[in-house]
């Protein structure tokens, strides 16, 4: 198989290197990722400025062909398909993101936006995200099992498989929960507070407050219960 991998944390993130390494046993891996942090980019694309594509000679997985561009995650998928991958890939993978992408936050996520771009091209697409405290240990432990589920899942044109790994100790992880709905809630609700005032200008800071109120069969609930969440989501074809 051929895989196109991208992310929104940038080409130097550990998540994209770990994902690339894990996928090399299943086929040829091509990486096209932003040259810098692009979290919150959603599915935005660059239309007014040229995109520079640069081969990365020191990518930590030597058997992977890796490139960086000065664009968004969705740009990476578009340019990767046009100028890097020699034929239509079997899958587009986006991640592994540092921090959850679930519930109401999906609309902002560059990780999910890149997967949605792949889905819009008719390619089975997968977004992966992990918790920020020891989450990588659970991710790495379950990646091969996750891949087997991905390869067996019928991902129809326009669908995205969204996967989140919980923040907990390895021994506390309760395994994989498939068929999770996307919560209508957000795990953290935002409010704005005035942090400074200068004349007619006010500066606001975002304050995020944890919210555990969510549906029982949702992605957020799975994560709060120390389970890996799998959601098959219809994109925006």
C-alpha positions in Angstrom: 0.0 0.0 0.0 0.9 3.7 -0.4 0.3 6.2 2.4 0.3 10.0 2.4 0.9 11.4 5.9 0.5 14.9 7.2 -0.3 16.7 10.4 -0.8 20.2 11.9 2.0 20.1 14.5 4.7 20.5 11.9 7.3 18.3 10.2 9.5 18.1 13.4 6.8 16.7 15.7 7.3 13.3 17.3 3.8 12.2 16.4 4.3 12.3 12.7 7.6 10.4 13.0 6.1 7.7 15.2 3.1 7.3 12.8 5.4 7.1 9.8 7.7 4.6 11.4 4.7 2.4 12.4 3.2 2.5 8.9 6.4 1.5 7.1 5.8 -2.2 7.8 2.5 -2.0 5.7 3.7 -0.1 2.6 5.4 2.9 1.2 5.1 6.1 3.2 5.2 9.7 1.9 5.2 12.6 4.4 4.2 16.1 3.4 3.8 18.3 6.5 3.8 22.0 7.4 7.1 23.6 8.1 5.7 25.1 11.4 2.9 24.7 13.9 -0.5 25.0 12.2 -3.0 23.9 14.9 -6.4 25.4 14.5 -6.0 25.8 10.7 -9.1 23.6 10.1 -9.4 22.9 6.3 -8.1 26.3 5.2 -6.0 26.4 2.1 -3.5 28.9 0.6 -4.7 30.7 -2.5 -2.8 34.0 -2.7 0.8 33.0 -2.1 3.0 30.3 -3.7 3.7 27.1 -1.9 7.3 26.1 -1.4 8.0 22.3 -1.3 11.3 21.3 0.3 12.6 17.7 0.8 13.6 17.0 4.4 16.9 15.2 4.4 17.0 14.6 8.2 13.6 13.2 8.8 14.0 10.6 11.6 12.6 7.7 9.6 15.2 7.2 6.8 13.0 4.9 4.7 10.3 7.6 4.4 10.2 10.2 1.7 9.5 13.4 3.6 8.8 17.0 2.5 7.8 20.3 4.3 5.8 23.1 2.9 4.9 26.7 4.0 1.2 25.9 4.0 -1.7 24.5 5.9 -2.4 20.8 6.6 -5.0 20.8 3.8 -2.4 22.4 1.5 -0.1 19.4 2.4 -2.7 16.9 1.2 -3.4 18.9 -2.0 0.2 19.4 -2.9 1.2 16.0 -1.8 -1.3 14.4 -4.2 -0.3 16.7 -7.0 3.5 16.7 -6.7 4.8 14.0 -4.4 2.8 10.7 -4.3 3.3 9.0 -7.7 -0.2 7.6 -7.8 -3.4 7.9 -5.7 -2.5 6.6 -2.2 -4.5 3.9 -0.4 -4.9 6.1 2.7 -4.3 9.6 3.9 -3.3 9.6 7.6 -3.2 12.9 9.6 -1.4 13.0 13.0 -0.5 11.8 15.4 -1.7 15.1 16.9 -0.6 16.4 20.3 -3.9 16.9 22.1 -7.4 15.5 21.6 -9.5 16.3 18.5 -13.0 15.4 19.5 -16.5 16.8 20.0 -17.1 20.4 19.0 -13.4 21.0 18.5 -13.3 19.0 15.3 -14.4 22.0 13.2 -11.2 23.9 14.3 -8.7 21.0 13.9 -6.0 21.2 11.3 -5.5 17.5 11.9 -9.1 16.7 11.1 -9.1 19.3 8.3 -6.3 17.5 6.5 -8.1 14.2 6.7 -11.3 15.8 5.4 -9.3 17.1 2.5 -8.2 13.6 1.7 -11.8 12.4 2.0 -12.9 15.1 -0.4 -10.6 13.5 -3.0 -12.2 10.1 -2.5 -9.3 8.7 -0.5 -9.9 6.8 2.8 -8.7 9.2 5.4 -7.8 8.8 9.1 -7.1 11.4 11.8 -5.2 10.4 14.9 -4.8 12.4 18.1 -3.5 11.6 21.6 -3.7 12.9 25.1 -0.9 15.2 26.3 0.2 13.3 29.4 1.9 9.9 28.7 -0.7 9.4 25.9 2.0 8.3 23.5 2.6 5.1 25.5 -1.0 4.0 24.9 -0.9 5.1 21.3 2.3 3.2 20.5 1.0 0.1 22.3 -2.3 0.0 20.3 -1.2 1.4 16.9 -0.8 -2.0 15.2 -4.3 -3.1 16.4 -5.7 0.2 15.3 -4.1 -0.2 11.8 -5.7 -3.7 11.5 -9.1 -2.1 12.3 -8.5 0.7 9.9 -7.7 -1.6 7.0 -10.8 -3.8 7.7 -13.1 -0.8 8.0 -15.2 0.2 5.0 -14.4 3.9 4.8 -16.7 5.2 2.1 -15.9 8.2 -0.1 -16.2 11.3 1.9 -15.9 9.6 5.3 -13.1 10.1 7.9 -12.1 7.7 10.6 -11.3 9.9 13.7 -9.3 8.2 16.4 -8.4 9.6 19.8 -6.1 7.9 22.4 -6.8 8.7 26.1 -4.6 10.3 28.7 -4.1 7.7 31.4 -1.6 5.1 32.6 -1.1 2.1 30.2 -2.6 -0.3 32.8 -5.8 1.9 33.1 -6.6 2.0 29.4 -9.8 0.0 28.8 -9.2 -0.7 25.1 -10.9 0.4 21.9 -14.4 1.6 21.6 -15.7 1.7 18.0 -18.8 3.5 16.7 -18.5 6.6 18.9 -20.6 9.6 18.0 -19.0 13.0 17.8 -20.2 14.8 20.9 -22.1 18.1 20.4 -20.1 19.4 23.4 -16.6 20.6 23.8 -14.2 19.1 26.3 -13.1 22.6 27.2 -15.4 25.6 27.0 -13.8 29.0 26.3 -14.5 32.4 27.7 -12.7 35.7 27.1 -11.3 37.9 29.9 -9.8 41.4 29.6 -6.1 41.0 30.4 -5.1 44.6 29.7 -6.5 48.0 28.7 -4.7 50.8 27.0 -6.8 53.8 26.0 -9.5 52.6 23.6 -7.9 49.2 23.1 -8.6 46.1 25.2 -6.6 42.9 25.1 -8.5 39.7 25.7 -7.2 36.3 26.9 -8.9 33.0 26.4 -9.8 31.0 29.5 -10.7 27.3 29.0 -12.8 25.5 31.5 -13.0 21.7 31.6 -16.5 20.3 30.8 -17.3 16.6 31.5 -21.0 16.9 30.4 -21.3 14.8 27.2 -23.3 12.0 25.6 -22.8 8.4 26.9 -21.8 7.0 23.5 -19.7 9.9 22.4 -16.0 10.3 21.7 -15.5 12.5 24.7 -17.1 10.1 27.1 -14.9 7.3 25.8 -11.8 9.4 26.5 -13.0 10.3 30.0 -13.5 6.6 30.6 -9.9 5.9 29.6 -10.8 4.2 26.3 -9.6 4.7 22.7 -12.4 6.4 20.6 -13.1 5.5 17.0 -15.6 7.6 15.1 -16.6 7.2 11.5 -17.6 10.6 10.3 -19.2 11.9 7.1 -17.1 14.8 5.7 -18.0 17.6 3.4 -18.0 16.2 -0.1 
